[in-house]
Amino acid sequence: MKKCEYCGKELDSYHIMYCRDSDCEERAEKFYERRSKTEGFFGIVNIACVLFIMAGLIAAVFVPVTGNVIVSCALVVLGIIILILPYAPENFYKKWRIKTTSIIVRVFGAVCLIAAGIFAAVAMYYSGK
């Protein structure tokens, strides 16, 4: 059976894309509209954060406190942007639909924030030495 593009529930007919008598179509349209407006900003922030994380990891080899602070800050920014704008590659939406994919991506954003806390704790440990 064909599944709803938003929630993934099975549909009665192959000719419809969303659940009947629900707001799935409205939510999907809002999601696609918001994604088209903000995906450029999301991509730039994502790339910048990844570059800062790599630079921070390299810096952590030489100056542990500074490197860990850089990584922590980049992970905080990345985690927040992922929680606000939960975008994933298109094949995720085909497999799990919009609702489930957004949940998975937001969990990843929360993991980034937890990792940021760990890196901040490591920086505090090295600053106390």
Secondary structure, 3 states (H helix, E strand, C coil): CCECCCCCCECCCCCCCCCCCCCHHHHHHHHHHHHHHHHHHHHHHHHHHHHHHHHHHHHHHHCHHHHHHHHHHHHHHHHHHHHHCCCCCHHHHHHHHHHHHHHHHHHHHHHHHHHHHHHHHHHHHHHHC
